[in-house]
Amino acid sequence: MDEIAPTAADNRRAATARLNFLTLDPVRTQDVRPPILASWVRSRRFKLPADRITLPYVADPDLDIPLTRSARPVLQQLHQNLDGQPISVILTDRTGLVLERLTADTSLSRHLDKVSLAPGFSYAEEFAGTNGIGTALEGGGPMHVFGHEHYAEDLEDLACAGVPIRHPVTGKTVGAIDLTCWRKDAGSLLMALAKTTAENIRAALLKDSSAREHSLLQAYLQSSRRLGDMVIAVDEDLLLMNAKARQALDAADQRAVLGYAAEILARGGTEAVVTELPTGSWVRITCRPVPVGGRIGAGIIQISPHSAGLDLTVGHRPPPRPVLPGLVGRSAPWLGSSREVDNACRAGQWVVLTGERGVGKVALARAAHHQNNPAGLFHVVDAARLGDGFAAELESELSDDSVQALVIRHADLLDPAGVEATVQSLYDVLERRPAEPPWVALTLTDAEAADLGELLTLFPLTVEVPPLRHHIEDVRELVPYFLNQLSHGELTCSPETMQQLMRSDWPGNTAELCQVLKQVVVRRRRTGVVLPSDLPARAQAVSRRSLSQLEALERDAIIRSLLANDGHKGRAAKSLGMSRATIYRKIHDYGIQPPS
């Protein structure tokens, strides 16, 4: 990284390049550094305004974390050494949220307040555009940004040098240190000082690491040296994996292993589990808890290959995992949620179900009710659909004594009057049917934003239903289940298509997967085998971020062109009127899987 302080001529060239970029005129490569230009492109994709800066704010950020505790003495010592110089010392978390700022110069401090470079504001690149903090975190390495290199013109009088801080044990980025000064005062030592400070904080983190981390690290190293198997060490905020595990387990397999291990470690068990991973390989998973600090959940996971169906004695088989009627999936996270809801229903305990849209909250409640009361009526009242008629509909449902189970859906959308009416109706039914009240479940999509007050006191249990990406191995069972429903058993899925479906993050969860397969049946194929080319364009790409409508159209056009040209990128680029380099870059950016 070049650490020579920029000249006035450099800043003028950067100003010209920025203006040309913002007005969609050609930008000369010699006028702007490649990392800065790349950040400008990202900032434009985020649709950030260049003439002002508007940042999200957290009123009371959590400062009682290992990073701030370890960094505080380092920052205070640096602040004292700077002895009133116009340099601000800034600490952020790994997302770019400013945690602390130490500034001796009054004029600089006022300017930083004006541009919201202060505790509680996020300087992530997606909010602030090109800047020393967000761009360093985005690139994963040291980054200096001077004057007009900033995307937002409010920052053009500043110079900043940002360096990510990596945890000394896990190697993960936990925050960033940033030194900010006036553009005219920027010197060549600014970046060197920021790097030294980041290294000092890293050393302090190592020194302050808890006994739990040291014990877990020691157990991990011993297991890795002694065993020839895949080894993973896991804790609430720590994950270590040996080279053999990293090479043998892809992302889906890792999630499956960690799901099983979390369930075993949570109950302090040590039994071995033999299971099939999403890629089709069979493994034997053994967990050894490492109880340090009085908490459970940490441990060493040993994974060894296993031949399916061979030498599976009763003692080595996984415990039976009953599936609720009408549900599909045998992953640990999904079954854990299923068992909690099943137990609550059996005990008549009212429950809150939280989770993203499409995860299956209502389906889970319906299955638990049918498991425990097959003949009882199950009704759903939707706060999102009924609007002003919600209170009357809820009162009508609860006054019907034949209703044995009721789901109040989208409760987080209730206004204060709706919350009050719901509380009153629930108290009324408890008074009227004290011996046999109906079982009631509440579903929330945004539990943190919901202000439900007294309503939640009526529901002693909350169960979080995991998103599909956290139990992606269940896609192997969900796909044939949905295809059987949609095509009456006349449609199957090829292995290549299954692998493509399992590579998606499914932001719309199980509901989105079902919709994709429904689209295949309606628009493409009703019988036979579903091939990758039968999938809608959005399911043929593994996007790393949310796409704008224009970007989604461009992605779909590239996919169609690749299919039409048998995967030949050169011919596809020519048919789209773009260069080969451009199509390669866009294939990578959009996560497109070219047909083989």
N, C-alpha and C positions, 0 to 999 in steps of 0.2 A: 504494500500500500504506500503510495507516494505521500510523504508527510511534509513536503515543502509548502510554506505558506504562499497563498495565491497573491499575485500582484494586482494592481488596479486594472491593468489590461486584461488579466484573466477574468476579473469580475465583469468588465464591460462585455467581453465575449459571451460570458454566461448569460448576461442580461439579454443580449441579442438572440442567443440560441433559445432562451426561454420564451421570448416574445414570438419568435418564429414557430416554436412548437405549439403555443397556445392559439396562434392564428392559422395553424395547419399549413404553414409554409415550410419549405425544406430546411432541415437543421444540418449544418456542417459538422461532421464527426470530430473535427479538430477543435471545435468551439465548446464542447461539453464532454465530460468524462462518461464512459459507457455506463457505470453503475448509476449515475445521476439520470441519464436519459432513460434507462430501464425503469427507474423509480417514477419518473414523470409519466411514462406510459401506464404504469400501474395506477398512479393517481388519477389519470384521465379515465381509466376503466372504472374506478370507484366513483366517477362522476362528482369529484370534489370541485368546489368553486375555487378559482385561483385568486380572486380579489378579496377574499375574507377567510377567516378560520372559525369554524364552529365545531366544538368538541363535546363529547358526552362527559358527564360529571358524576362522580360518586361522592356523596356527601360525607361519608365516614369510612374511608378505606381502612381495611384491617392492617394495622401496623405491628401487631404482635405476631410476627412470623419469623422464621429463622433468618431470612434474608436481611430484614431490617435490624434485627438484634445483632447480627454479626457485622453488618455494614456500618452501623452508627458510629462506633469508635474510629473506624477508618475515615469516614467522611468528616467527622469533627476535627481529627488531626490534620487532614488536608485543608480544611477551611481555615484553621489557625495558621498553617504554613503559608497560605496565600496572602494573609496579612492585609486584608482590605482591598486587594486587587479586584478589578471589575470582572471577575469570573464566578459563575454560578455552578455549584456542584449539585447535581440532580440524580436521584435514585428512582428507578421505576421497577415495576414487576415485569414478568415475562410477556405481558400483553401490551406494555407501554404505558400503563397507568402510573402517573407520578405519585410516589410515596413520600419523598422528602426533597426539600430544596434548601440549600444554604447559600445565601448571597449577602456579601458584605457591602456592595455598592448600592446606594439608595436609588440612583437613577436607573441602573440595570434592573433592580428588583421591581420598580414600578412598570418598566416596559414588559418584563416577563409576566406580571400580573395582567397587563393589557392584552397579551396574546395567549393568556390562560396556560402558560407554562408553569403550573403550580400544582401542589398536591390535590388529588382528586380528579384531575383532568387526564384524559388519555391522549398520548401523543403517538399512538399506533399509526402506521402509514395509511391505513384505510380511513382514518379520520383527519389527520393533519397533513397528509401528503408527504412529499420528500422532506425529511428532517433527520438529524443525527440519531435520534432515539429510534423512531419507527423503522427507518431504513436499515439501521444496524441490526435490529431484531429480525426484519424481513430477510436480510441477506445472511444472517448468522455469523457476521464478522464485524471488525472495526469499520467505522464509517465516519468521515468528516464531510460536513456540508457547509459551504461558505456562501453568504450573501444571496445572490440571485439564483444560486443552485436550488434554493428552497422552492417548492411548488407554490406555496401561498405567499403572496407579496407582503403580508403582515410580518413575515419572518426575514425579509431581505436585509435588514440591518444587523442581523446576528450571524455568528459563526458557531458551530457546535461540533464536538467530537464525541461520538457514542461508541461504546464497547459492550457487547453482551457479556453477562456474568454466567458462567457455567458451574453447576454443582460439582464439587470435587469428587464425589462418589459416583453419581449417576451419569455425569457428563451432560445432563439436560440443562437448557437455558432456564434460569430462574429469575432473571431480571436484566437490567442494563444500567451502566453508569454513563452519565453525560456531563461534559463540561461545556458551558455556553458562555460566550463573551460577545462584545461588540465586534462587528465585522472588521472595523478599522484596527482593533487590538489583536486580531488573530495572529498567532505565531506558530512556528514550526514545532514547538514543543507541546502544543495542546494535546495532540493525539498520543504522544509518548506518555504524558502525564495520565491521560484517561486509561491507557493500557495498564500502567503500573497500578493505578487505583483498583481496576477490575481484578488484577492478580492478587492484590492485598485482601480484597473482600473474599476472593475464592479461598485464600489461605485461612482467613478468619472463619469461614464456613466449615472448613475441614477441622479446625481446632474445636469449634463449637458443636460438631456433629454429636448427636445423642449416642448414648451407650447402646440404644436399640439398633441404630444404623451400623455401629461398629461390630456388634454381635452378629447381626445378619450378614454383614460383609465377610466376617471371619468364617461363618458357617458356609457361605457360598463358595469362598475360595477353597476351603477344605473339601467340599463336595466336588467341585470342578476338578481338583487335582486327583482325587481318589477314584472318581467314577468316570467311565467312558461314555456315559449317557448325556442326553441333553439336560441341562440344569438351569433353573430359573429361580431367582430370589425375589420375593415380592413383599411389599409393605404398603401402607396407606399411600405414601408418596415416594416410593422407591421401587424400581424394577431393574434387575440385573439379569442378563441372559448370556450364557457362554456362546462361543462361536458356533458350536455344533447345533445349538438350538436356533440361532439366527439363520443358519444356512438351510436347516431342514424344515422349519415351520414358516409358512407364509402368514400374512396378517390374519386371515380367517382362522387358520389353525391355532395361532397364538391366542386369539380371543376365546376360542373354544377351550383350550387348556386352562387359561386363567379363570374362565367361568367355573369349570369343575373344581379347580383348586380353591377358589374363593369360598365355594360352598362347603368344602371339606374343612378348610382352615377356620371358618367362622364357627363351626361347632367343635373345634379342637380335635377332629378325627385324624386318623393315620392310615385308614384303609386304602387299598389300591383300587383303582378304577380302570377297567379296560373299555375303551370306546373307539368309535370311528370318528375321525376328524373330517372337516369339510372337504378336504382334498381326496378323501377316500382311504387314506392310510389308517391302520389300526395301531393304537399305542396303549401302553400301560402307564398310568399316572399315579405317582406316589408322593404324598406330602408329609413333610416333617415340620410341625410348628416350632417357631423360635419365640418362646414367651419372654419378652423383655419389656420392662416398664409397666407391667400389670395389665397390658392390653393383649387381645388376641387378634389374629388375622395375618400376622407375619409368618413367613415360613420359607422352606426350601422345597421346590418342586422338581422331581426327577421324572423325566419322560423317556421311555425306552420303546423301541419298535416291538410290535406284537403281531403274530400271525393270526388273522381272523379265524375264529372257530377252532383253533388248536389249543389244547391244554388249558381250557378255560374251566378251572375247577370252580365249585360253588363259591369258595372263599374269595376268588379273584374277580367274580362278576360284579358289575356295579349294582347297587341296591335297586330293587324294582321302582320304577318311576311312573306311577299312574298318570294318565292323561285325562283331563276332564272331557266330558262328552262334547263333540263338535269342535274341539281344539286340535291343532297340529303343532308338533314341535317337542323335542326332548332335550333341548339345551338346558344347562344349569340355571342361567338367569331367568329363562321363561318358566321353567318348572318351579323355581323358587317363588316367583310371583303367583303362579297358579295355586300352589299349596297354601300360601298365606290367605288368598281370597277364599279358597275352599274351606279352610279352617274357620275363617270369620263367618262365612255363611252358615256352616254347621252349628256354630255357637250362637247364631242370631246376632252377631256383633256388627253394628253399622260400620261401614268402611268408606274411606276416601281413596279413589283410584286416580293417581297422577301419571302423566306421561305425555309425550308428543302426540300430535294428531295422527290417527291411523295405526296406533300400536295395538289396538284391540281391547280397550278398556271395557266397553259395553259387552263385547263377545266373552270376555273373561267372567264378568258378573253373571251373564246369562248361563254360561256353562256351569259355574259353581251352583247356581240355583237349581238347574236341571239335575245336577248330580245329587243334591240333597233333598229336593222336593219336586220330583218329576211331574207331578200332576198339578202343581200350584201355578197360578197365573203370574206371568212376568211382564211388567209394563215399563215403558220408558217415557219420561217427560223431558223435552229438550228446551232449555232456556234460550238457546240461539234461534230456534225456529218459531216459538210461540210468541215472543215479544211481550206485548202488554197483556196477552191472554194467558201468560204463564201461571200466575197465582191462582186463577180460577181453575185451570186444568189440573194443577197440583192438588188443590183442595178436593176436586172431584175424584181424582185417583185414590187419594188417601181415605176418602169417605166410603170407598167400595171395599167392604170387608172380604170380598173374594180375591182381591189382589194380595198375593203372598210375597212378592218381591217387586221393588220399584227402583229404577235408576234415574237419578236427577242428573241429566247430561249437561255439559258445558256450564257448570255452576259458577265458574270464574267470570262469566259474562253477566251475572246478575247485578243489577244496580242496588243501592241501599234499600229501596222499597221492596225489591224482589227478595233480598236476603231476609228482611224482617218478616215478610209474608211466609217465606219458607220455614223459618224458625217457628212461627206461630202454628203453621199447619202440622209440623212434626211433633210439637208439644201436644197438640190436640189429639193426634192419633195415639200417642203414648198414654194419654189419659183415658181415651175411649177403649183402647185394646191393650191394657196393661199386661195381660197374661200371654197374649200371642200377637204382638205387633208385627207388621210386615218387616222383612229385611230390606234395608235401604242402603244403596250405594250412591256416592257422589263422585262425578268425574270432573277432573280439572286438567286443562291443558297448560295453563300458566299459573302454577301454584304460588309462585313468589309474588306475582302481580295482584293476585286475588285478595280482596279485603273482605273476608267473610265473617270476621268477628265471632259472635256467639254461635253462629251456625256450626263452626268446626268443633265446638265443645260437645256437640251431640254425637260426634263420630270419633271414637277413641283410637281408631287405627287408620294409618295411611300406608298404602302399598304403592310403590312405584313400579309401573309396568315398563320394561326396558324397550328402547327403540330397536328396530330390526337389525341395525348395524352392530348391536351389542350381542346378538345371538344369530349371526348371519348363517351359521351352519344349519339352522332350521329351514332355510330356503330349499334345501334338498327335499324336505317333506312338504313344504307349502306349495311348491310348483306343481307336483303331480296332483295334489289335493284340489287346487284351483282348476287345473286343466280338466280334471275328471268332472268337476261341477259344470264347467263352461262348455265342454264338448261331449258330455255324456260318455266319457271313456274312450273316445275315438282319437285322442291326440296325446302324444308323448313328447318328451323334451330330450334333445340330443345332449351328450356329455359336454360338447363345446358350448352350447347355449346355456347349460346349467352353470358352467364356470363363468361365463360372461355375467349372468344374473347375480352370481355370488360376489363378483368384484364391485358391484355398485354399493354406495352408502345408503341408498333408499331413504332420502329425506322425508318422503311421504309414508315410509314404513310399510307395513303389511298391506294397507289399503292401496298404496301406489303399486306394489307388486301385482296385486289382483287386477288393478286397472290396466297395467301393461299387458298382462296375459289376455284380458278381455279384448283389448285392442287387437292383439294378434288374431284371436278367433273371429272377430267381427270383420276386420279389414284384410286379413291375409290368408289364414289357413284354418280349416275346420277338422281335417283328418290328417293322419300321418305323423310326421316328426317335425317339431319346431326347430328350425335352424337359426343360427345367429342372424342371418340376413332377414329373417322374418320379424325380428324385434323392431319396435319403433326406434327412431334415431337416438332418442335420449337414453335408451337402455343399451345402446352400443358404444357409449362413451362413459368413462369414469371421471367425471369432472371434479377438479380440485377446489372449486369455488362456485358460488351462485353466478349464473350467466344472465346477462341482460337479454331482452327479446331479440335484439339484433345479433348478439353473439350466438344465441341458440339457433337462429336461422342459418348463420354461417356454418356452425358445427354440423347441422343437418345436411346442408348442401355438400360439405366435404365428405361426409359419410356416404351420401348417395353417389357421389362421383367415384369414390374408391370402390364401391360395390359394382358400379357400371364398368369400371376399368380393371376388374379382377384384382384389386389391391395394388395396382401399379401406381406409385405416388407421382412419378413424372407425368404420366398421361393424365392423371386426375388433376394435377396442378395446371396443366395446359388447358384442359377443358374448362377450368374455372377462371382462367386468365390471371393466375398468380405464379410466382416463381417457385422452383423446387424447394428453396430454402424457406420460403414463407409457409408452404404447406407442411413441411417437416415441423416447423415451430408451432403451427396451429394444432397439428395432430398431438403434439406433446402438451400444449396448453390446455386443450379441451379433453385430454385423457382418452382420445379415440383409439380403439383397438382395431387396427387395419385387418381386413380379411386375409387369411393365409392362403 
